[in-house]
Amino acid sequence: MKYSSFIFIFLFSSLIFSSIKAQNTEQNIEDHKASVLFNDHNKLALTINYSKKDLLKFTNDSTYISSSISYAVNDDSIQHMDIKIRARGHYRRANCYYVPLWLKTSKNESKGTIFEEDKKVKIVLPCAKSNNSNDLIIKEYLAYKIFESIAPYYFQTKLIPIQLNEVVNDKIIEHQLLGILIQDDKKLAASYHGNVIKTNIHAKNQDPLCSFRNDLFQYMIGNTDYSVSYRHNEKLFFINNKIIPVPYDFDMSGLVNSSYAIVSVVNNIELPITRVTQRMYRGFEQDEKIIEQVRQEFLDKQQKVYEIMDEYQIFFKDPKELVEAKKFIDGFYEILVDDKKFNNKISKRGRTDLKK
């Protein structure tokens, strides 16, 4: 498919869904905090110039290299911008064909553009060059949107078409991808008038409601590749005098079920499951009132969760990918509505070891 057609189909479909969403009177209490970039009505198509070799050789956690992007907003005229990029993600850097990115713009470059409020963003790209790579990105994006519908604190995200112009031996190879833009930590903190926490804090010292919501969500999507205590695929924030965990990076989850996903090894101990599609609760003990309150919140949001998944049905290349994802979520709700299953698999499985 030509890139122009790829963009048109994506933007046209997205604008339809924005109209549908605008008619929904049940708004998340933090919807007004969305910046221009992450506003649902601004549809972005992005082209990135990219050398994987240079990224892996010359960038690290603090070092960027110069690059450039071009973009169209709502299928309007093409804009160009000089940027800096660096590679991110330890596993994906070592094992994936496409390297996930940090993208950073200067104050002068971003002034008057869609990036003015978000000068630094994460970009999640597919891992492998495969037929279902974009479908996997959509499923990972669904995880972000589901968490957004459930939790009061979350990263703003945006699913966008990306043309990746990869420089290989003085030649340019074009890749037509879907990617996810993710809000920077500091921007999230500022939007809630809070601060980013940069030290490890045990889960038992974090806000109980937010902590259990996070753990139940991770169980919902079948993800063990996280740790709130050690900030692995989690960020901690101090908001409203509470310590709040906010998750990200869900490609190892059972919901996404990528071919490269593996069960996590925690503190050098293998977990007693062999596939990411096998759920295992990794949260800590919580008060029964907290557990039941959050359980009911998830039950109340059940219809909304499926509506979110259905909204993105048109973007899947293989419809079976969405069918499998919905069946996986079905399994979660079958446990949630059954008192015996819920107690045996979740509420009685809370960990007590404070060292983990």
C-alpha positions as CSV (number, residue, x, y, z in Angstrom):
1,M,0.0,0.0,0.0
2,K,1.3,3.5,-0.9
3,Y,2.1,5.6,2.1
4,S,-0.3,8.4,1.1
5,S,-3.2,5.8,0.9
6,F,-2.0,4.3,4.2
7,I,-2.2,7.7,5.9
8,F,-5.6,8.6,4.3
9,I,-7.3,5.4,5.5
10,F,-5.8,5.7,9.0
11,L,-6.7,9.4,9.4
12,F,-10.2,9.1,7.9
13,S,-11.0,6.2,10.1
14,S,-9.6,7.9,13.2
15,L,-11.6,11.0,12.6
16,I,-14.8,8.9,12.4
17,F,-13.9,7.4,15.8
18,S,-13.1,10.8,17.3
19,S,-16.6,11.9,16.3
20,I,-18.1,8.8,17.9
21,K,-16.1,9.3,21.1
22,A,-17.1,13.0,21.3
23,Q,-20.8,11.8,21.6
24,N,-19.9,9.7,24.6
25,T,-21.0,11.7,27.7
26,E,-19.0,9.6,30.1
27,Q,-15.7,11.4,30.1
28,N,-12.6,10.5,32.1
29,I,-12.1,13.1,34.8
30,E,-8.7,14.0,33.3
31,D,-9.7,14.3,29.6
32,H,-9.2,18.1,29.7
33,K,-5.4,17.5,30.4
34,A,-4.7,16.2,26.9
35,S,-2.2,18.5,25.1
36,V,-2.5,19.5,21.5
37,L,-0.4,16.5,20.4
38,F,-2.4,13.9,22.3
39,N,-5.8,15.5,21.6
40,D,-7.9,12.8,19.8
41,H,-9.1,15.3,17.2
42,N,-5.5,16.0,16.0
43,K,-4.5,13.1,13.7
44,L,-0.8,12.9,13.1
45,A,1.1,11.1,10.4
46,L,4.8,11.1,11.0
47,T,7.9,10.4,8.9
48,I,11.2,9.7,10.7
49,N,14.7,9.6,9.2
50,Y,16.5,6.8,11.0
51,S,19.8,4.9,11.1
52,K,19.6,1.9,13.3
53,K,23.4,1.5,13.1
54,D,24.0,5.0,14.4
55,L,21.3,4.7,17.1
56,L,22.8,1.6,18.6
57,K,26.4,2.8,18.2
58,F,26.1,6.5,19.3
59,T,23.1,6.7,21.7
60,N,22.6,5.7,25.3
61,D,20.4,6.7,28.2
62,S,21.6,10.3,28.0
63,T,23.1,10.7,24.5
64,Y,21.0,11.7,21.5
65,I,21.9,12.1,17.8
66,S,20.6,14.6,15.3
67,S,17.8,13.6,12.8
68,S,14.7,15.1,11.2
69,I,11.1,14.4,10.9
70,S,8.2,15.5,8.7
71,Y,4.6,15.3,9.6
72,A,1.0,16.1,8.6
73,V,-1.8,17.0,11.0
74,N,-5.3,16.1,10.0
75,D,-3.9,15.3,6.4
76,D,-2.9,19.0,6.0
77,S,0.4,20.3,4.5
78,I,3.7,18.6,5.3
79,Q,5.8,20.2,8.0
80,H,9.5,19.6,8.6
81,M,11.5,19.7,11.9
82,D,15.0,19.0,13.1
83,I,15.0,16.7,16.1
84,K,17.2,14.6,18.3
85,I,16.6,10.9,18.8
86,R,18.0,8.1,20.9
87,A,17.3,4.4,21.3
88,R,15.3,3.1,24.3
89,G,14.3,-0.2,25.8
90,H,17.0,-2.8,26.8
91,Y,15.2,-5.9,25.4
92,R,14.1,-4.3,22.2
93,R,17.5,-2.7,21.5
94,A,19.1,-6.1,21.6
95,N,16.4,-8.2,20.0
96,C,14.2,-6.2,17.7
97,Y,14.6,-5.0,14.1
98,Y,12.9,-1.7,14.8
99,V,14.4,0.3,17.7
100,P,12.0,2.2,20.0
101,L,12.9,5.8,20.3
102,W,13.0,8.9,22.4
103,L,12.2,12.0,20.3
104,K,13.3,15.4,21.5
105,T,12.8,18.8,19.9
106,S,14.1,22.2,21.0
107,K,12.1,25.1,22.2
108,N,12.7,27.1,19.0
109,E,12.0,24.2,16.7
110,S,8.7,23.2,18.4
111,K,7.3,26.7,18.8
112,G,4.0,27.0,17.1
113,T,3.9,23.3,16.2
114,I,1.9,20.3,17.5
115,F,5.0,19.4,19.5
116,E,5.2,22.7,21.4
117,E,3.7,21.3,24.6
118,D,5.4,17.9,24.2
119,K,9.1,18.5,23.3
120,K,10.0,15.0,24.4
121,V,8.0,11.9,23.7
122,K,8.6,8.1,23.5
123,I,7.8,6.3,20.3
124,V,7.0,2.6,20.4
125,L,7.5,0.8,17.1
126,P,6.9,-2.9,16.1
127,C,9.6,-5.3,17.1
128,A,10.0,-7.5,14.1
129,K,9.5,-7.3,10.4
130,S,6.4,-9.6,10.2
131,N,3.0,-9.6,8.7
132,N,1.3,-9.0,12.1
133,S,3.7,-6.4,13.4
134,N,1.3,-3.5,13.2
135,D,-1.5,-5.7,14.7
136,L,0.7,-6.3,17.7
137,I,1.2,-2.5,18.1
138,I,-2.5,-2.0,18.0
139,K,-3.0,-4.6,20.8
140,E,-0.4,-2.9,22.9
141,Y,-2.1,0.4,22.3
142,L,-5.4,-1.2,23.5
143,A,-3.7,-2.0,26.8
144,Y,-2.9,1.7,27.3
145,K,-6.4,2.8,26.4
146,I,-8.0,0.1,28.7
147,F,-5.9,1.3,31.6
148,E,-6.8,4.9,30.8
149,S,-10.5,4.0,31.1
150,I,-10.0,2.4,34.5
151,A,-7.4,4.5,36.3
152,P,-7.4,8.2,37.2
153,Y,-3.6,8.5,36.5
154,Y,-2.1,7.3,33.2
155,F,0.2,8.2,30.3
156,Q,-1.4,10.1,27.4
157,T,-0.8,8.0,24.2
158,K,-1.5,8.3,20.5
159,L,-1.6,5.6,17.8
160,I,-0.2,7.0,14.6
161,P,1.0,5.9,11.1
162,I,4.8,6.2,10.7
163,Q,6.9,6.1,7.6
164,L,10.4,5.0,8.8
165,N,13.1,6.0,6.4
166,E,15.9,3.7,7.4
167,V,19.4,4.6,6.1
168,V,21.3,1.4,5.2
169,N,24.6,1.7,3.3
170,D,23.7,5.1,1.8
171,K,20.3,3.7,0.7
172,I,16.9,4.6,2.1
173,I,14.5,1.7,2.9
174,E,11.0,2.8,3.6
175,H,8.9,1.0,6.3
176,Q,5.2,1.7,6.7
177,L,4.4,1.1,10.3
178,L,2.0,2.0,13.1
179,G,3.6,3.4,16.3
180,I,2.6,4.7,19.7
181,L,3.5,8.1,21.0
182,I,3.8,8.2,24.8
183,Q,3.8,11.2,27.0
184,D,7.0,12.1,28.9
185,D,7.1,11.4,32.6
186,K,7.6,15.1,33.6
187,K,4.6,16.1,31.5
188,L,2.4,13.6,33.1
189,A,3.6,14.8,36.6
190,A,3.0,18.4,35.7
191,S,-0.5,17.7,34.3
192,Y,-1.5,16.3,37.8
193,H,0.5,19.0,39.7
194,G,2.8,16.3,41.0
195,N,6.4,15.2,40.7
196,V,8.3,12.2,39.3
197,I,9.8,9.9,41.9
198,K,13.3,8.7,40.9
199,T,13.9,6.3,43.8
200,N,12.6,2.8,44.4
201,I,9.7,2.6,46.8
202,H,8.1,-0.7,47.9
203,A,4.6,-1.4,46.7
204,K,3.3,-1.6,50.3
205,N,4.2,2.1,50.7
206,Q,2.3,3.2,47.6
207,D,-1.3,4.3,47.5
208,P,-3.4,1.1,48.1
209,L,-6.1,1.8,45.6
210,C,-3.8,2.8,42.7
211,S,-1.4,-0.1,43.6
212,F,-4.2,-2.7,43.4
213,R,-5.7,-1.2,40.3
214,N,-2.3,-1.5,38.7
215,D,-1.8,-5.1,39.8
216,L,-5.3,-6.1,38.7
217,F,-4.8,-4.5,35.3
218,Q,-1.5,-6.3,34.9
219,Y,-3.3,-9.6,35.7
220,M,-6.1,-8.6,33.3
221,I,-3.7,-8.3,30.4
222,G,-1.5,-11.2,31.5
223,N,1.7,-9.2,32.1
224,T,4.4,-10.3,34.6
225,D,7.1,-8.1,33.0
226,Y,6.8,-5.3,35.6
227,S,7.8,-4.3,39.2
228,V,6.3,-1.3,40.9
229,S,8.9,-1.6,43.7
230,Y,11.9,-1.5,41.3
231,R,10.2,0.7,38.7
232,H,10.5,-1.9,36.0
233,N,8.1,-0.8,33.2
234,E,6.5,1.4,35.9
235,K,6.9,5.0,36.8
236,L,6.2,6.4,40.3
237,F,4.7,9.8,40.9
238,F,3.9,11.9,44.0
239,I,0.5,13.3,43.3
240,N,-2.0,14.6,45.9
241,N,0.2,13.4,48.7
242,K,0.1,9.9,47.4
243,I,2.7,7.6,45.7
244,I,1.2,6.5,42.4
245,P,2.4,3.7,40.1
246,V,1.7,4.2,36.4
247,P,2.5,1.3,34.0
248,Y,3.9,1.3,30.4
249,D,5.4,-1.2,27.9
250,F,3.0,-4.1,27.5
251,D,4.5,-6.0,24.6
252,M,5.4,-9.0,26.8
253,S,1.7,-9.4,27.9
254,G,-0.6,-12.2,27.1
255,L,-3.0,-9.7,25.5
256,V,-0.4,-8.8,22.9
257,N,0.9,-12.3,22.7
258,S,3.8,-11.5,20.4
259,S,6.0,-14.3,19.1
260,Y,9.0,-13.1,21.0
261,A,7.2,-12.7,24.4
262,I,8.7,-14.7,27.3
263,V,7.7,-15.2,30.9
264,S,9.6,-12.8,33.1
265,V,12.3,-14.0,35.5
266,V,11.9,-12.1,38.8
267,N,14.9,-11.7,41.1
268,N,16.5,-14.6,39.3
269,I,13.6,-16.8,40.1
270,E,11.5,-18.4,37.3
271,L,7.8,-18.0,37.7
272,P,5.6,-21.1,37.7
273,I,4.1,-20.4,34.3
274,T,5.5,-21.2,30.9
275,R,3.5,-18.9,28.5
276,V,2.6,-15.3,28.7
277,T,-1.1,-16.3,28.0
278,Q,-1.1,-17.9,31.5
279,R,-2.1,-15.4,34.0
280,M,-0.3,-15.0,37.4
281,Y,-1.2,-12.4,40.0
282,R,2.0,-10.5,41.1
283,G,0.5,-8.0,43.5
284,F,0.8,-7.8,47.3
285,E,-1.7,-8.3,50.0
286,Q,-4.3,-5.6,50.2
287,D,-7.2,-4.8,52.6
288,E,-10.4,-6.6,51.6
289,K,-12.3,-3.4,51.2
290,I,-9.7,-2.1,48.7
291,I,-9.9,-5.4,46.8
292,E,-13.6,-5.4,46.5
293,Q,-13.8,-1.7,45.5
294,V,-11.4,-2.2,42.7
295,R,-12.9,-5.4,41.6
296,Q,-16.3,-3.6,41.2
297,E,-14.6,-0.8,39.3
298,F,-13.3,-3.3,36.8
299,L,-16.7,-5.0,36.5
300,D,-18.4,-1.6,36.0
301,K,-16.0,-0.8,33.2
302,Q,-16.4,-4.2,31.4
303,Q,-18.7,-2.8,28.6
304,K,-16.4,0.2,28.1
305,V,-13.3,-2.1,27.8
306,Y,-15.0,-4.0,24.9
307,E,-16.1,-0.8,23.3
308,I,-12.5,0.4,23.3
309,M,-11.4,-2.8,21.6
310,D,-14.2,-2.6,19.0
311,E,-13.3,1.0,18.1
312,Y,-9.9,-0.1,16.7
313,Q,-11.2,-3.2,14.8
314,I,-10.9,-1.5,11.4
315,F,-7.2,-1.1,11.8
316,F,-6.3,-4.8,12.2
317,K,-4.8,-6.4,9.2
318,D,-5.8,-9.8,10.5
319,P,-9.2,-9.7,12.3
320,K,-8.3,-12.9,14.2
321,E,-5.8,-10.9,16.2
322,L,-8.6,-8.8,17.8
323,V,-10.8,-11.9,18.2
324,E,-8.0,-13.6,20.2
325,A,-7.4,-10.4,22.3
326,K,-11.1,-10.2,23.2
327,K,-11.2,-13.9,24.2
328,F,-8.2,-13.3,26.4
329,I,-10.1,-10.4,28.2
330,D,-13.2,-12.8,28.4
331,G,-11.0,-15.1,30.5
332,F,-10.3,-12.3,32.9
333,Y,-13.9,-11.3,33.4
334,E,-14.9,-15.0,33.9
335,I,-12.6,-15.0,36.9
336,L,-13.7,-11.6,38.1
337,V,-17.4,-12.5,38.3
338,D,-16.8,-15.8,40.1
339,D,-16.1,-15.4,43.8
340,K,-14.3,-18.7,44.2
341,K,-12.1,-18.2,41.2
342,F,-11.4,-14.6,42.2
343,N,-10.4,-15.5,45.7
344,N,-8.2,-18.5,44.6
345,K,-6.5,-16.7,41.7
346,I,-6.2,-13.1,43.0
347,S,-7.3,-12.0,46.4
348,K,-5.7,-14.9,48.3
349,R,-2.5,-14.7,46.1
350,G,-1.3,-11.4,47.4
351,R,2.4,-11.5,48.2
352,T,3.7,-10.9,51.7
353,D,7.5,-10.9,51.1
354,L,8.6,-7.3,51.4
355,K,12.0,-8.0,49.8
356,K,10.4,-8.5,46.4
